[in-house]
Amino acid sequence: AGTAFANTCYGLFVCSLLVLGVACSNVFNLITARSFRRTSELSIRSALGAGRAQIVFQVVLDGLILSVLGAVGGVLLAGWSLKLIWAEMTQRVVPYWWHMEMDVKVLGFVVVIVLISALGASLLPGLRASRSATGENLKDDSRTSSGLFVGAVSRAVLGFQIAATGMLAVVSVMMLIAWTHLKYREMSFDPETVVAGYLTVTGLAKNQTNVDVVQFSNKLRERLETYPGVRATARTNGYYLHPVFLRKFEVEGDVYSESEQKPKARTVVMSDDFGKVFGIEPLIGRGFSELDTEDSQLVCMVNKRFAEYYWANEDPIGKRLKFSDWKRAGPDYRIVVGVLPDLLPKPLPGEDIMKGSYLKIYIPEEQTDETGMTLYVKANENAKQFMVAMRRELKALAPHLAFQSIRTIKEDEDRRIGDQTITFSMFGVFGAASLILGVVGLYAIMSFTVQQCSREYGIRMALGAGSKEIVRSVIAKAIWMLAIAGTLGVGFGHVASIKLRALIGLTGIPFGMTYPIVGGILLVATVISVGLPAWKASRLQPSKALRVD
């Protein structure tokens, strides 16, 4: 888990660098365009005695001011985002030593990065402006300003911007699809109608035994079942859907040369009417009853997926198994008496079934010695209304005890994937930021190009060219750049997404819809960034275009 978290952080860092690169590309192209428009002004300054250093300083200063203003806005937005993320995290149980706030070192790092980025994005246009020929610039018109021609460097920067945007679009869409698969996996019951409260039961008697715990659980459940709207109650030793302990067991008759070869499964201690809460009954065999006590034959049940995994072509009823590393369950063999349906959705393709909570063994609560207790209350509708009643009845029976957590299954599932939700959302934000920056940058470049070529378009329209010809001409200036850089970006995004999926354990989630969605997004972005300037060019009036300075 720690490695996956570290890999996720590295992935986010790389995405942030790409977004920074796209932003720097925008600044570079913007400063280049501004310098182009200021050709006459800068040439006059040079003719009046301004040195190259002064010209460079003038251009770089524009970039620094623009970048600093953007950085201030970014820091304010980051501070607000941190508060939002922390508010989301504190809705779950987090260690008391955790905190999240703006760090001075991080702010210092951001300041340095902003200054270096702004300087790098502004310096090249400044140097190009300072090296231009003053005499030629003063004689150039608005269409043929050769001194500051936006050439190969600008096209390379624009190509990087498009490629990075395509790459981040693939990664962010992939992450959002992963999030939807995790969040909206269907369950066999309504998770909002079941509330679960966890506590550790101690201090019931001087020498507390499992019998005391079971009797206490039964009294608490009986009191809650008297409330109108409560359909059933049950008890387990932990969170049923995702039990923590993965325990080794042995099947009678099988031989294991080493301990590592022994099979494993999650274990759940449960009361006999557990099935009433979740609306399930054994598929084959029987469930637990009041006859399954500590003095009777030791029994257990397994879930359907367990039976299919370990006994695919055999009848699980009557199989005998015992636990190798669970002293509270005892050293003796237990007989499998029933098979329960699966409550969790099936594993995703390629998912490690052992790391999930898919294989379960169920033990009657009277045949083990567990002090942990999760109390489930099944309501007719919204179960949240019974949280107060659960606390009240617990206090009435045992004032020294309290629920450590109490929430609906729906809330528990949302909290369980809360970290993934934040992570995937951040990938989505990076992708959206890159897309917005890319669209804005390309739109600005195309609009600038249209403005610089307005006299050419005016002449062509005066000679009989139609609107469609002008639109095709504008689009032709960008379509090959878009096609080549966009394809490279999507290709790099495909490779990066495969690597990232492997690093953070998302290999089993189907991502077939990623590329159609990315294609649609990039198509819309192209229409906005290229189509609108082309349409504006087709609407030029020849008489006005020919008068452009």
Buried (B, 14 or more C-beta within 10 A) or exposed (E): EEEEEEBBEEBBEBBBEBBBBBBBBBBBBBBBBBBBBBBBEBBBBBEEEBEEEEBBBBBBEBBBEBBBEBBEEBBEEBEEEBEEBBEBBEEBEEEEEEEEEEEEEEEEEBEEBBBEBBBEBBBBBBBBBBEBEBEBBBEBEBBEBEBBEBEEEBEEBBBBBBBBBBBBBBBBBBBBBBBEBBEEEEBEBBBBBBBBBBBEBEEBEEEBEBBBBBEBBBBBBEBBBEBEBBBBBBBBBBBBBEBEEBBBBBBEEEEEEEEEEBBBBBBBBBBBBBBBBBBBEBEEBEBBEEEBBBEEEBBBBBBBBBBBBBBEEEEBBEBBBBBBEBEBBBEEBBBBBBBBBBBBEEBBEEBEEEEBBBBBBBBBBBBBBBBBBBBBBBBEEBBBBBBEBBBEBBEEEBEEBEBEBBBBBBBBBBBBBBBBBBBBBBBBBBBBBBBBBBBBBBBBBBBBBBBBBBBBBBBBBEEEBEBEBBBBBBBEBBEEBBEEBBEBBBBBBBEBBEEBBEBBBBBBBEBEEBBEBBEEBBEEBBEBBBBBBBBBBBEBEBEEBBEBE
